[in-house]
Amino acid sequence: MLKNFVSIEGVASVSDFPTLTTLDRYNQFEVEEQVTIAAEKPEMEQIVSVMVEASIKNYYAIATPTGLKVIIEGELKQKITYVANEPTQSIHSAMFITGFCNFIDIPLNIPSGQNVLNILQTLGITLDDVISAPPNIIIEDFSISQIDTRKAKKCTILFAWVRVNALLSTYLPA
């Protein structure tokens, strides 16, 4: 993908998008940040390309008053390649790893007088059994703009999804 004369690698294509079912829940969120090229590297004249990758490092489910949430903790790895602001205009790169924490909401229709833990106990499952597989994540969009010869501003739009245990299907909103 080419955006503002910067080649960006790692953004999902439409064919990478998941086909969601009634058991899938998702969240879309952004990670905005400003990064600074290290002092031992030459200053930037122009950003040439960015490679970006998202991964989930940890996840767990929690009970809430309205249902469940799957907390996801992950990281963005980004490699910025740039033309140095010097007469030789050599090519350099800088690597940045940024952590993120977000959640996927799983609202439930909770009968009067019950709570989430009662429902899980009735179904014979625990918080560890709420999802049927680890969560997934893709990068929907990425943008970068150079602020000055050392700094850039980045924005990553992420899409995370998870499949809920089928035993919970009777409690999921339509």
N, C-alpha and C positions, 0 to 999 in steps of 0.2 A: 504494500500500500504506500502511495506517495501522498504526503500531506504537507503543504507549504514548502515544497522542495526538500523535505526530509523523508527518507525511506524508513518505513516502520514495519518491523517484522514481529509477529506474535499475536496480532489481532485475529480473532476467530472469523472465518468466512461463514456465510449463511449455511453451508453444508455441515459446519461443525455445531450448529445450534441443536440443543436437545429436543426430542419430541416428548413433550410432557404429557403425563397421564393424570387421572384424578388423584393418584397417590403421591404425586410430586408437588413439592413446595419449593419456592425460590425467593431470592432477594437480589435486587440490583443495587449497587452502591458505588461510590467513587472514592478514590484515594488521590488526594491532591498533595503536592509537595514541591518544595523548592530545593534544588541540589546545588552544591558548590564544587567545582573542579578543584582538586587538591593543589596546594601551593607548589609542590614539586613538579607538577605537570605544566606545560605551556598553556597560555590563555587561548580561548576559543575565538576564531574568526567567524566560523559558521558550523552549525551542526549538520552532519551529513546523513547519519542514520541512527536508529535506535532499535535494539532487540529487546523485547520485553517478554517475561514469562511469569505466570501466576501459579502458586501452588498452595495447597492447604496442608499445614504442618500438624494441626491438632484440631479435634472437634469433640463436643460432648453435648448431651441434651440436659435441659433444666426444665422443671415444672414452673409454670407461671399461673396467675389467677385466671387467665383466659385460655390456657392450653399449654403448649410446649414451645421451647425455642431450642434450636440447634446452634450452639456457639461455634463459630469457625475462627481459627487463628491461622494466619498464613503469611506469605511474603511475596513481594514483587522483586524479581531480579531484572535489572535494566542495564544494558551496556550502551553507552552513548559514544558514537564515533564522530570526531570533529576535525576540521581543518584548523591547524594551529595559526594563531595570529602572530606570525613571524615571516620573514622574507622567504624562507624555504617552503612554507605552507605544507609542512609535513602532516601526516594523518596520525591522530592519537585517539585513545579511547579511555573512558572512565566507567567503572562499574559501581552500581548503587544497589543495595538491598534494603528494602523498606518493609517493615512488618505492618500487618493490619489485623484488626479484630472486628467481626461483625456477627450477624445472626440471621437465621432463617426462621421466620415465625410459622408455627403450626397451630392455628386456632382450633379449638375443639368446642363442640356443643356439649356443655357440661350440664347434666341433669341437676335440678334443684336439690340441694342438700348434699351434693357430692363435690369432690375436688379431683384434680388430675391424678393424684397418687391413688385415690380410691378406684378410679377407672382403670389405671394400669394394673392394680392388684386384682381387680375383677377379671381382667383379660389374661392374667398370669404372666405379665411381662414387667420388666424394670425400665428405668430410664436408659439403660444400655441397649435395650431392645427396640427403642422407639423408631429407629430408622433401619431400613433393610440393607443398606450398603453405605460406604463412606460418601460424604458430600463431594460434589464436582464443582469446578470453577472454570470459566473462560473469560477472556478479555473481549469485551464488546467494542471498546473504542479506546484510543490513546492519542493524546496530543502533547506537544512539547513546544515551548517558545523560549528563545534565548533572551535573558534579561540584560546581561552584560557579558564581558569577556570571561567571567568566572561562574556565572549563575544561570540556571535554567529553571523554568517552571513547568511541571508536568501534571497531567491529569489522566488517570486511568479509570475507565468505567468497567466494572466487573459484574458478572452474572454467576451466582452460585445457586445450586439446586441439590435437592436430596429427595430420596424416595422414602415415604413413610411406611412403617410396618402395616401390612394389610389388615391386621387385627384391629387397628384403629379406624378403619374405614367407616364404620357406623357412627362414629363421633365427629367425623370431618364435615365441615359445612359444605353444602352443595355447590 
